[in-house]
């Protein structure tokens, strides 16, 4: 009886409430200026390590432990420079190489780097998303023109243009069921929704939400399909429902967050790349990320 009472007391103690209060509160993970101003990515592997581009110098990919210790993971060849990163279910890493119009594939075990897809008609592949079947989707802005397009890269590396005549396409992700593509436009401040057809093409886009100010960059889904979007220039990350309702807004301790991913032991830690201070920051959330959930599914098979 005494043990049961003590457990109940712990459950309602101020410490328990303090734990809840720490949700959606950012803290630095790496030192300032540990990355270049090109800090982007990021993505977590199955072990929870965070990978982000341009650690210490351009054309690198850095590997950061959940404790915040970083090192250069690989250096990219030639003029290749990374931006968005995703992993497939087998653990292979894919990197948008915006300088050479490539999507690179890297084997984390051997660190072998290869060109998975190349398309000269790309402006500069920017961010990547991955569907449940392993198909990659890439945003492709033309910043000088204020326009953008979207690409599909199948599991064999075949590249197909999905959409043109868009604004500055940037953040991109696929819903948990694989039936919806979300894309934001940085300059126009729109978040669009596309139905993904059975043949991989996109249906007619619909406006999910238009923001009145500041820009966008990266975007990722949690396991419930909520969108986390970096507000470049405002210094926040917003959590938005699939219906376009703003649920939370988090100050990420720097005005220029570029991208984000989910990780941690339970998938409920968000890692954000932040350009102003050139570092990673993190904050805890209430639901795990979609990418983390897919890691659990692949590990259980």
C-alpha positions in Angstrom: 0.0 0.0 0.0 2.9 2.4 0.9 4.6 1.6 -2.4 1.4 2.4 -4.4 1.1 5.7 -2.5 4.7 6.6 -3.2 4.2 5.9 -6.9 1.1 8.0 -7.0 3.0 10.8 -5.3 5.8 10.7 -7.8 3.2 10.8 -10.7 1.8 14.1 -9.5 5.0 15.6 -8.1 6.3 19.0 -9.2 9.1 17.1 -10.9 6.6 15.3 -13.1 5.1 18.6 -14.1 8.5 20.1 -14.7 9.2 17.3 -17.2 6.1 18.2 -19.1 7.0 21.9 -19.1 10.3 21.1 -20.8 8.4 20.1 -24.0 8.9 22.5 -26.9 11.8 24.3 -25.2 15.0 24.4 -27.2 18.5 24.1 -26.0 21.9 24.1 -27.8 23.3 20.7 -28.8 26.6 21.7 -30.4 28.9 24.7 -29.9 28.4 27.9 -31.9 30.2 28.1 -35.2 30.9 24.3 -35.3 29.2 24.3 -38.7 29.5 26.7 -41.7 26.7 29.0 -42.7 25.6 26.2 -45.1 24.4 24.0 -42.1 21.5 21.9 -43.4 20.3 18.3 -43.4 19.7 16.9 -40.9 18.7 13.2 -40.5 19.1 10.6 -37.8 20.2 7.0 -38.2 18.8 4.1 -36.4 21.2 4.6 -33.5 20.1 8.2 -33.0 23.2 9.9 -34.4 22.5 13.2 -36.3 23.9 13.9 -39.7 24.1 17.4 -41.0 26.0 19.0 -43.9 28.9 21.4 -43.8 30.4 20.6 -40.5 33.6 22.6 -39.9 33.9 23.3 -43.6 31.9 23.2 -46.8 31.4 19.9 -48.7 31.4 17.7 -45.6 28.7 15.8 -43.7 29.1 15.9 -40.0 28.0 13.2 -37.5 26.8 14.3 -34.1 26.0 12.0 -31.2 22.9 12.6 -29.1 25.3 14.0 -26.5 26.4 16.6 -28.9 29.9 15.3 -29.9 30.6 15.9 -33.6 33.1 14.8 -36.2 33.4 14.8 -39.9 31.7 11.7 -41.3 32.6 12.1 -45.0 33.9 14.7 -47.4 32.0 15.0 -50.7 34.0 14.6 -53.9 34.6 17.3 -56.6 32.3 20.3 -56.2 29.5 18.4 -54.6 27.8 20.2 -51.7 25.0 18.7 -49.7 21.7 20.0 -48.5 18.8 17.8 -47.5 19.5 14.2 -46.2 17.2 11.2 -45.7 17.8 7.5 -44.9 16.0 4.5 -46.5 14.8 1.5 -44.5 18.0 -0.3 -45.3 20.1 2.4 -43.7 21.4 4.0 -46.9 21.9 7.7 -46.8 20.7 10.0 -49.7 22.0 13.6 -50.0 20.7 16.4 -52.3 23.8 17.7 -54.0 22.6 21.1 -55.1 25.8 22.1 -56.9 26.2 19.1 -59.3 22.4 18.4 -59.8 22.8 15.0 -58.1 21.2 12.9 -55.5 24.1 11.1 -53.8 23.9 7.7 -52.1 26.2 6.9 -49.2 26.7 3.6 -47.5 27.2 4.5 -43.8 29.1 1.3 -43.1 31.8 1.7 -45.9 31.4 5.5 -46.5 31.3 4.8 -50.2 29.8 7.7 -52.1 28.1 7.3 -55.4 25.8 9.3 -57.7 22.4 7.7 -57.3 20.6 10.1 -59.7 21.7 13.0 -61.9 19.4 15.5 -63.7 20.9 18.5 -65.5 17.4 20.1 -65.7 17.3 20.5 -62.0 18.0 24.0 -60.7 19.5 22.9 -57.4 18.0 19.9 -55.6 17.4 21.2 -52.2 15.4 19.0 -49.8 14.5 15.3 -49.9 11.6 13.3 -48.6 11.1 9.5 -48.8 7.9 7.6 -49.3 7.0 4.3 -47.6 8.0 2.4 -50.8 11.5 4.0 -50.9 10.7 6.6 -53.6 12.5 9.9 -53.1 10.8 13.3 -53.7 13.0 16.3 -54.2 12.2 20.0 -54.0 14.1 22.2 -56.5 14.0 26.0 -56.2 15.3 28.5 -58.6 16.0 31.3 -56.1 16.9 34.0 -58.6 13.7 33.5 -60.5 11.5 32.9 -57.4 10.2 29.7 -59.0 10.6 26.0 -58.4 9.7 22.4 -59.4 9.4 18.9 -57.9 11.1 15.7 -58.9 10.5 12.0 -58.2 13.4 9.6 -58.0 12.4 5.9 -58.0 14.4 3.1 -56.2 16.4 2.5 -59.4 17.5 6.1 -59.6 15.2 7.1 -62.5 14.3 10.8 -62.3 10.8 12.2 -63.3 9.7 15.8 -63.1 6.4 15.9 -61.1 5.5 19.6 -61.0 6.6 22.9 -62.5 5.5 26.5 -62.3 5.7 26.6 -58.5 7.2 29.2 -56.2 10.5 28.6 -54.4 9.9 25.0 -53.4 11.8 24.0 -50.3 10.6 21.9 -47.4 9.0 18.6 -48.4 7.7 15.5 -46.8 5.2 12.6 -47.3 2.3 11.8 -45.0 2.5 8.6 -42.8 0.2 6.7 -45.2 2.2 7.7 -48.2 -0.8 9.2 -50.0 0.0 12.9 -49.5 2.9 15.1 -50.4 3.5 18.4 -48.5 5.6 21.1 -50.0 6.3 24.6 -48.9 7.5 27.7 -50.8 10.0 29.8 -49.0 9.4 33.2 -50.6 5.7 32.9 -51.2 5.1 31.4 -47.7 2.6 28.8 -48.9 2.3 25.2 -47.8 0.8 23.0 -50.5 -0.8 19.5 -50.4 -0.7 17.1 -53.3 -2.4 13.7 -53.5 0.0 11.1 -54.6 -1.6 8.9 -57.3 -1.1 5.1 -57.6 1.3 5.6 -60.5 3.5 8.0 -58.5 2.3 11.2 -60.2 0.7 14.1 -58.3 -2.9 15.2 -58.4 -4.1 18.8 -58.2 -2.4 20.8 -55.5 -4.4 22.5 -52.7 -3.3 25.3 -50.4 -3.0 24.1 -46.9 -1.9 27.4 -45.3 -0.4 30.7 -46.3 1.7 32.5 -43.7 1.7 36.3 -43.4 5.4 36.8 -42.8 8.9 35.4 -42.7 10.2 32.5 -44.8 10.2 28.7 -44.7 12.9 26.1 -45.0 12.7 22.5 -43.9 9.7 20.5 -43.0 9.1 17.1 -41.4 6.1 15.0 -40.3 5.6 13.4 -36.9 4.0 9.9 -36.6 0.5 11.5 -36.5 1.0 13.4 -39.7 1.5 16.8 -38.0 4.0 19.1 -39.8 7.0 20.7 -38.2 8.2 23.7 -40.3 11.2 25.9 -39.8 10.4 29.7 -39.9 13.5 31.2 -41.5 14.0 34.7 -40.3 11.6 34.4 -37.4 13.7 31.9 -35.5 11.0 29.4 -34.7 9.6 26.0 -35.6 5.9 25.6 -35.9 3.9 22.5 -35.4 0.9 22.4 -37.7 -1.9 19.9 -38.0 -2.7 18.2 -41.3 -5.7 20.6 -41.5 -3.4 23.7 -41.3 -4.0 24.6 -37.6 -1.0 25.9 -35.7 -0.6 23.8 -32.6 2.8 25.0 -31.2 5.6 27.4 -32.0 9.0 26.9 -30.6 11.8 29.5 -30.3 15.0 27.8 -31.5 17.5 30.3 -30.2 18.6 31.7 -33.5 16.7 33.6 -36.3 17.5 31.3 -39.2 16.6 27.7 -38.6 17.2 25.7 -41.9 15.9 22.2 -41.3 15.0 19.6 -38.8 14.6 15.9 -38.0 13.3 13.6 -35.3 15.4 11.3 -33.1 16.3 10.5 -29.5 15.6 7.2 -27.7 11.8 7.5 -28.2 11.7 9.6 -31.4 10.5 12.6 -29.5 13.6 14.8 -29.8 13.6 17.4 -32.6 17.1 18.4 -33.9 17.2 21.7 -35.8 20.1 23.1 -37.9 20.4 26.9 -37.2 22.3 29.2 -39.5 22.8 32.3 -37.4 24.9 30.6 -34.7 25.9 27.7 -37.0 24.9 25.0 -34.6 22.4 22.2 -33.8 19.7 22.8 -31.3 17.2 20.4 -29.9 13.9 20.3 -28.1 11.5 17.6 -26.8 8.0 17.0 -28.3 4.9 15.0 -27.4 4.8 12.6 -30.3 7.6 10.7 -32.1 8.7 11.6 -35.6 7.6 9.7 -38.7 11.2 8.8 -39.7 12.0 7.5 -36.3 8.8 5.3 -36.4 9.9 3.9 -39.7 13.3 3.0 -38.2 11.4 1.0 -35.5 9.4 -0.8 -38.1 12.4 -1.8 -40.2 14.4 -2.9 -37.1 11.5 -5.2 -36.0 11.5 -7.1 -39.4 
